[in-house]
Amino acid sequence: MDQLTFQRAASLSASLTNRWFTPVSAAMSEFGINTPARQAAFIAQMRHESGGFTQLVESFNYRPEALAIFSRVPVIMRAKLGRQTGETVVPIARQQQIANLAYGGRYGNGDAASGDGWRYRGRGLKQVTFRDNYAAAGKALGIDLVANPDLLATNDSLAARSAGWFWSTNGCNAPADRSDFAGTTRIINGPAMEGQAARVVCWDCAKKALGLA
C-alpha cells in the first residue's frame, strides 16, 4: 500500500497521512494484515475507534443520560457525574470518577478506589483498555505498558502496533477474509456493535481505495 492509497482509504488530511502512514503500514506488516480485504477492514475499524486517527485516549466527557452505557456507574450518580448545563467538557476529576466506576474490579483492575479504571482507560488506535490487556499487549510488544500506559497515547508506533496486536491476537483477519465486517466489529466492540453504521461508511471508503468496491 502506498501513501496515497492509505490517505484515500482512511480519508485523512495530508498532515494526518504523513503522521500515520509509516506506523500503520509497519503494524499491518508485523501482524499479518497483508491483503486488501484485511487492510480495508483494519483501517476502517481503527479510523472509527480513533475518531479519524485523532484520538488516542478515551474520553469520559458524557452527558448524564449517555452514562447509561456503563452499567457499573450507578443511576443515582449519572446526573452528578455527567456533563452539566453550561459545561463544555466534564472536568477531569469527574471523568476519573466515571472511569474508575465503569472499569473498576474487572480484567485485572483493582476496585474503583484503586484508580485503575482511569489508569488503564482506552489508549492507542484500538483503545486498549484494562490492566490485563495492557499487560498482554506490553508482553507482546516488548515494553512494560502496565508501568507506562501513557506510551500508547504518546508513541504513534506503539499506538498502531497495539492495534495490530489486538487485531491479530483476537483473530480479526478471519472475518475480514470472508468480508464479514460485522464480525470484526463484534470482536472489537462486543455484541453492542456500537457505531456500526458509521464503521460501515469507513469500510466502504477503504474498500473503494483498495480496489475492492
Residue pairs with C-beta under 8 A, 6 or more apart in sequence:
1 9
1 25
1 28
1 39
1 210
3 17
3 21
5 209
5 210
6 12
6 17
6 20
6 21
6 24
6 25
6 43
7 14
7 17
7 21
8 205
8 208
8 209
9 39
9 40
9 43
9 205
9 206
9 209
9 210
10 16
10 17
10 20
10 43
10 47
10 52
10 53
10 205
10 206
11 47
11 52
11 202
11 205
12 20
12 52
12 53
16 52
16 53
16 54
19 53
19 156
20 53
20 156
20 160
23 156
23 157
23 159
23 160
23 161
24 43
24 46
24 125
24 160
26 157
26 160
26 161
27 33
27 157
27 160
27 161
27 163
27 164
28 34
28 38
28 39
28 42
28 164
30 161
30 164
31 161
31 164
31 165
31 167
31 168
32 38
32 168
32 173
33 39
33 42
33 164
33 167
33 168
33 173
35 177
36 210
36 211
36 212
37 176
37 177
37 179
37 212
38 173
38 176
38 177
39 206
39 210
40 176
40 203
40 206
40 207
40 209
40 210
40 212
41 172
41 175
41 176
41 181
41 184
41 203
41 206
42 163
42 164
42 167
42 172
42 176
43 202
43 206
44 181
44 199
44 202
44 203
44 205
44 206
45 126
45 167
45 172
45 184
45 185
45 188
45 199
45 202
46 53
46 125
46 126
46 163
47 53
47 202
47 206
48 195
48 198
48 199
48 202
49 125
49 126
49 127
49 163
49 188
50 56
50 125
50 127
53 125
56 123
56 124
56 125
56 152
56 153
56 154
56 159
57 121
57 122
57 123
57 153
58 99
58 121
58 122
58 123
58 127
58 129
59 95
60 90
60 94
60 95
60 96
60 98
60 99
60 102
60 121
61 83
61 89
61 90
61 95
62 69
62 82
62 83
62 90
62 98
63 82
63 83
64 78
64 79
64 81
64 82
64 83
65 78
65 82
66 82
67 73
67 78
67 81
67 82
67 98
68 78
69 192
70 98
70 101
70 102
72 101
72 102
72 103
72 104
73 81
73 98
73 101
73 102
74 101
77 101
81 90
81 94
81 97
81 98
82 90
83 89
83 90
90 98
95 118
96 115
96 118
99 117
99 118
99 121
100 112
100 113
100 114
100 115
100 116
100 117
100 118
101 112
101 117
102 117
103 109
103 116
103 117
103 118
103 120
103 121
103 129
103 130
104 110
104 111
104 112
104 113
104 114
104 116
104 117
105 111
105 112
106 130
107 129
107 130
107 131
107 132
107 133
108 116
108 120
108 130
108 131
108 132
108 133
108 135
109 116
109 117
109 120
109 130
109 131
110 116
116 131
119 131
119 149
120 129
120 130
120 131
120 133
120 134
120 149
121 129
122 128
122 129
123 149
123 150
123 152
123 153
123 159
123 162
124 152
124 153
124 158
124 159
124 160
124 162
124 163
125 159
125 160
125 162
125 163
126 162
126 163
126 166
126 167
126 188
128 134
128 137
128 145
128 152
128 162
128 166
131 146
133 166
134 145
134 146
134 149
134 152
135 145
135 146
136 169
137 145
137 152
137 162
137 165
137 166
138 144
138 145
138 146
140 165
140 169
141 158
141 161
141 162
141 165
143 151
143 158
145 151
145 152
145 162
151 158
152 158
152 159
152 162
153 159
166 172
166 188
167 173
170 187
170 188
171 187
172 184
172 187
172 188
174 183
175 181
175 182
175 183
175 184
175 187
176 184
181 199
181 200
181 203
182 193
182 196
185 193
185 196
185 199
186 193
189 195
204 213
207 213
